[in-house]
Structure formats: structure tokens, C-alpha cells
Amino acid sequence: MARLDPAAWLEAAETIMTTDTVPKAVSRSCDLGGANVTVTGIAKGAGMIRPDMATLLAFVATDAHVAPGILPS
């Protein structure tokens, strides 16, 4: 469970890197309806396969409380 530490986002961003030269990660906190929430995102940069094709992986996580059924599955 130590690997699930909230401070491990930078390590996760580094782990998904392929040809990237720097990890891509951002995290912001804000007040939302009287509660402090955090939204964090990491991404693996686009790798060109052909001039018209590329790959991209992006992950977004939050500790905001969202009622079941609000977000599509």
C-alpha cells in the first residue's frame, strides 16, 4: 500500500514515460462547495507513429465526492 501514497504522482508520471524527456504532471486544489478538493493529472506525451497518427495516455484523479451516476461509465 505504500506505493499508493498520494505523493507518488511524480513517480507514476515518470513510470509511463517512453520517449518523453520530462514527466508531465500537474495537481491543483480548490474549494468546491465548501470542501477542499484536489485534481491531479499525469500524461505520457504523444509519440508519432506516422505523420497522421500519435499515441497519448492521460490520467486524471480527484478526491472530490461525486454522486454515483453523475459520471458516465
N, C-alpha and C positions, 0 to 999 in steps of 0.2 A: 504493500500500500504506500510505501514511501515514494514510489515513482508517480503517484497521483497527486503529489504536492502541488498546490496552486502556483507556487513559484517556479515550476518546471516547464512553463510555456516556452521559454527561450530554448531549452534543451529539445523540446518537441519540434520547434521550428528548425533547429539545426539537424534533427534526425531525418526530416523529409527532404532536405536539400539534395539536389542531384548536381547539376552544373552551376547552381547559384554560387555567387561569391560571398554573399552575406545572408543571414537568416532574415526573413520578413515576418515581423510580429508587431502587434500593437495592442494595447489594453487601456481602456478608459473607464472611469467610474463617474456616475452621475446620480442625482436624486430623481427618482421616478415614483411619483405618487406617494412621497413621504418616506420611501425606502431607498437606501444607498445600494445601487446595483453596479455590477461590473460586466463589461462586454470585452472579450478578448478574441483576437483573430490571428491566425497564422496562415501563411501561404507558401507554396513552392512555385517559384517563378515559371513562366512559360518557356518550354523548350521547343524550339522549332523542329518539326518533323519534315515539313515541306514548306514552300512559301505560303501555302494557304491552310496549314494545319499546325496546331501547337497544343501542348498539354498544360494544364493548370490544376493544382489541388489547393483548395482553400477551406479552412475550418473556422467556425465561429462558435463561441461558447459564452453563456451568460449564467449568472446566478439569480437572474430576475425570475420571480414567480409568474408562471404563465398557466392559465387555466387549461385543463385538458380540452382538446377540440379546437383551440384557437389556431394552432399551427397545423398546416396540412401535413400528412404523413407521406 
